[in-house]
Amino acid sequence: PLKLMIQDFLYLKEKNIKEVLELILESYVVTSFDTDFVLKHNKFGRAHQRLIMLIDNNPGITVSEVLNKLKITKQSLSRTLQDLLIKKIVSQKKGKKDGREKLLFLADKGNELSKQIFDTQKRRILYAFKNSTPEDVLSFKNVLIKIIK
């Protein structure tokens, strides 16, 4: 029983944590790479992709919430957001409580683009989920949520 307990904590070793970090990076790289054709076709980059995904998952998100979630500067967001506004991918509305607040939504073209991006990434994620147990998927999601918080 004692030997089992020690083995249960081997994943806490630095080497294993570094391997997990590398796997997180590699999974981000390959899922992002999958979308490059769609992005290049629309003359967008990965910053645009992150913003589109965030707005799609959080319609009406405020600019300050975007800055907080993406950990970027106003200047960095401004360039990317302007591209998306000009090409009518994103629309913005004034907040109801505070007119200075900008709420972001995907426009129709944005919804189409978001679906194209999502469909390219969905294949890889579905393959992984279908080849995992339900417990693996739930545990994976729970671990990712705990990493974020």
Disulfide bonds with the S-S distance in Angstrom:
none
